[in-house]
Amino acid sequence: MQDNLIVRTTAFAAHVVSAYLKEGDRAVDATCGNGKDTLFLCGRVGKTGLVYAFDIQKQALEKARRTLETAGETAKVKWILDSHQNLLDYVQAQEVQAVLFNLGYLPGGDKQVTTRRESTLEGARAALEALKRGGILSLVMYPGHPQGSLERLALLEMARSLDPKRFHCQHVSPVNQGEGKILPPEVLFITKKI
Ligand SMILES: C[S@@+](CC[C@H](N)C(=O)[O-])C[C@H]1O[C@@H](n2cnc3c(N)ncnc32)[C@H](O)[C@@H]1O
């Protein structure tokens, strides 16, 4: 069955980002984790493109490599064991067409190793530098846990402060979900206009 796009936030984000990518592009997975998003990006940029995959956990990058191997994906990936806040040490300004952040912790991993407000903000700012004109930054946020809630507030504040002539920011948030249970994920898209 096809993904139900507005129910599954990560699939929805990928669907939107997909429209911004073509064969030969360069892209960044800023939170590689188990490699699902890296695999998606590889599929879009193809053999002539390049994907930078960041994670601070070695085990995540190893798992992601296996995810790609199992899928038979042979697109070029640079695996980077470092925080996305150092993104510009690896990626040039205006080099990439898309940057994905899927915040939070590694599914099935240590929940203490989660993305955090300060490094996420620095990473998002670096990502905006790394984007080409017409490129897109996508951030899937999880306000249902304490760090996720802080990240969400900081990212939305940052987005509101961006020059509307240079950037267009879109925040997608479910309006009838999460009552009495964990708050549902949201997504923030930022495209660089000039
Ligand atoms: C929700 S998971 C990502 C899921 C992944 N995109 C996938 O498709 O499987 C979040 C990941 O971010 C990583 N992470 C946490 N802080 C980070 C940082 N400062 N820089 C890069 N990765 C980070 C975690 O280790 C974890 O693997």
The ligand as an SDF file (V2000), in Angstrom:
LIG
                    3D

 27 29  0  0  0  0  0  0  0  0999 V2000
   15.3950    9.9500   14.2920 C   0  0  0  0  0  0  0  0  0  0  0  0
   17.0410    9.3890   14.0010 S   0  0  0  0  0  0  0  0  0  0  0  0
   17.1800    9.5490   12.2460 C   0  0  0  0  0  0  0  0  0  0  0  0
   16.4730    8.4680   11.4530 C   0  0  0  0  0  0  0  0  0  0  0  0
   17.0480    8.3010   10.0810 C   0  0  0  0  0  0  0  0  0  0  0  0
   16.9600    9.4970    9.2620 N   0  0  0  0  0  0  0  0  0  0  0  0
   16.5200    7.1000    9.3500 C   0  0  0  0  0  0  0  0  0  0  0  0
   16.0450    7.2530    8.2160 O   0  0  0  0  0  0  0  0  0  0  0  0
   16.6350    5.9840    9.8940 O   0  0  0  0  0  0  0  0  0  0  0  0
   18.0530   10.7210   14.5610 C   0  0  0  0  0  0  0  0  0  0  0  0
   19.5460   10.4680   14.3890 C   0  0  0  0  0  0  0  0  0  0  0  0
   20.2290   11.7020   14.6200 O   0  0  0  0  0  0  0  0  0  0  0  0
   21.4870   11.3850   15.1700 C   0  0  0  0  0  0  0  0  0  0  0  0
   22.0470   12.5970   15.7920 N   0  0  0  0  0  0  0  0  0  0  0  0
   21.8180   13.1020   17.0210 C   0  0  0  0  0  0  0  0  0  0  0  0
   22.4930   14.2620   17.1870 N   0  0  0  0  0  0  0  0  0  0  0  0
   23.1810   14.4800   16.0400 C   0  0  0  0  0  0  0  0  0  0  0  0
   24.0570   15.4980   15.5890 C   0  0  0  0  0  0  0  0  0  0  0  0
   24.3580   16.5400   16.3890 N   0  0  0  0  0  0  0  0  0  0  0  0
   24.5770   15.4030   14.3480 N   0  0  0  0  0  0  0  0  0  0  0  0
   24.2650   14.3530   13.5350 C   0  0  0  0  0  0  0  0  0  0  0  0
   23.4280   13.3540   13.9030 N   0  0  0  0  0  0  0  0  0  0  0  0
   22.8890   13.4170   15.1300 C   0  0  0  0  0  0  0  0  0  0  0  0
   21.1910   10.2670   16.1410 C   0  0  0  0  0  0  0  0  0  0  0  0
   22.3750    9.5470   16.4370 O   0  0  0  0  0  0  0  0  0  0  0  0
   20.1480    9.4600   15.3660 C   0  0  0  0  0  0  0  0  0  0  0  0
   20.7530    8.4080   14.6670 O   0  0  0  0  0  0  0  0  0  0  0  0
  1  2  1  0
  2  3  1  0
  2 10  1  0
  3  4  1  0
  4  5  1  0
  5  6  1  0
  5  7  1  0
  7  8  2  0
  7  9  1  0
 10 11  1  0
 11 12  1  0
 11 26  1  0
 12 13  1  0
 13 14  1  0
 13 24  1  0
 14 15  1  0
 14 23  1  0
 15 16  2  0
 16 17  1  0
 17 18  1  0
 17 23  2  0
 18 19  1  0
 18 20  2  0
 20 21  1  0
 21 22  2  0
 22 23  1  0
 24 25  1  0
 24 26  1  0
 26 27  1  0
M  CHG  2   2   1   9  -1
M  END
$$$$
